Amino acid sequence: MKTKYWNSLPLSILLLVTLAVSVHGNIYNTYYIQASPISAETPKVILQQGTAGTSTIYMNATSAKVEASASFGIAYGYAFKSSNVRVSTTSGTPVDDSEAVLSIALEVEAQILIIYSAGNRRGSTEDYDGKGCAISIDGVDVAFSWQSPYGSNYADSATSLWYEQLTAGSHTVKGRFFANYAGYTVTISHRQLVALAFPKPANYNYVLKTVNQVADAWKIRLRAYDQSNIGRLSNCTIYLYNGGGLSRQIYIYNGSYSQQFGNWYDLPGSSTLYIAMTASADSTGASYVYSYLEVLIPNTTTYNLMIITFEIS
């Protein structure tokens, strides 16, 4: 049995060596013979970097990744003050209603709506010329209203509203009032002062450019095909615009899609369209929207797909 084993061993080794050399030679020759230069047509529609956020262009300018930051949080959603303490004045110019003062702190720039309503209880008496009320923000009177019982001394009330954008930081909001006819007493016995703040979405004028390099006209649109951690996004809007009109393409509201693709948008020959976005979030983290820029080939139902990833931190 041992003799038989040793006699067959040289033959096995010889076969292995022969096979190894043969296989190596075949692979080398196959690659060498089949190799040839590969050429690709220059893309007719390409992506270029925008002026906002951070964009990375890949794949012969036919795919991209966009990184942007969402505005995040405010210290409060609203502030409210109500009181039935009686105050009065004879001043013909606004004075503070000591019972209508709000101190607010904004973590980010926000849009704010303020309402101040001040008046008297039914059965109260008032100078017949009536009173006015005002809203003050950081020491500046910004809104006024006037009311009068006109020829009687019945109770009256007045309401002022104001809306503006406030910067991040601390602000003081006051309700103020005055006599319509200086020297005559007017009173406030009941009032409500409320401030409603809405975080301003971070606005990215445009994050990418879509450039048509040929004279042919195309139609384009965006379509979201996947996503990750979008539940933290209170508002994310991605749209196309040409410097004039715009078209909303992808819309996320309160953490879910309200719109995953847009209408076809004209991309005329040798022109540029812009991809812009706004975003706000209610928690920290990173969200991803994976999308296609669909480029419709003229006079067909066929379109090219260009991958764009939006990262919102």
Steps between C-alpha positions, in 0.01 A plus 500: 500500500786740584678426173189580301462834675854618429480394133190709441633809679736624219217467250266709718757773541566507127129534423456784749792695360382448144144611580617807691716620214225438245230686696724799562581526132135488394394781735784725397431451131124557541540836668772608261303413190163648614631823650413811297447874566152596631346833405188670642287781365538835678191559718260753354359596841737535795498605865714778642558634850264756646560806715352361825568194710779264400475298181718223360472414130565141389492278192583729211278771654191277486450432873551703816473519876370812675563575869291764676404591856142542619394775736430340834275581791377801688486539877119513492209459268299783651493742793175626654394749767148571625399730786197678642693759703367851432736768364426850369664797330425851374798501260435564135812301406554129571597392852579149622222274618689362799292182483591424136871422476665191347870414509588242234820329387545369146764236436483569126361765270121467500182647359277633778133598524396726790142580607409747773135547599406747776164622627247543778239274650139559399345769717823695536513864400747648253573843362291536184810576290622153585848358509766349280742212554840419358758223485862567586792273411834574664395856578357585157125549445412300190120468489205721599121483514229737622150454637231726641146463637421815297278738695443273800706381791447128444783249536715447194799291394773507237717232341836532324686238295855488369708252302872515430823304494714518812865409539621236743541629855295668773208732424246697703142532376262748666140604470451878524199732507406869484205742508368604161449845651790593728402601854194274523526176697484164327529163667582136433360236731549190283768416249667213314846510341625205295812440290510204259843410364572288193856392423623635170608216268862517392491628144750386237464723197632222282704193584554372146485621141358288218673603179380413150812488281322459167237682296238226556222572748428254783257455785622416849356416840614369837375173651582373851555123490629437854564676829654464845403666831266759348273485805699784661425739212213734574529652153723421205418641157711434191408684184613602152509855378629694203560834670131584464232234543556202726364146528482306827635150442548326837319603817537352849268630771499389864731208429327342200464556128227727375653488151760258363532631145416812306357602167720504192688829472636642175875509452546703178798455274832636630338613827543454874248407768559510874423252777422677827374391841378610840516285813408508869523223760370440850791286621870453435640234269539440128231426244546374145279535195610285206365627171519475124519798271302364208595650162235430238638439153319724246204344318523172693381345823857406591702689757847490650549471876754714685540409868496785754532441875387772740650487850329728754678531833 
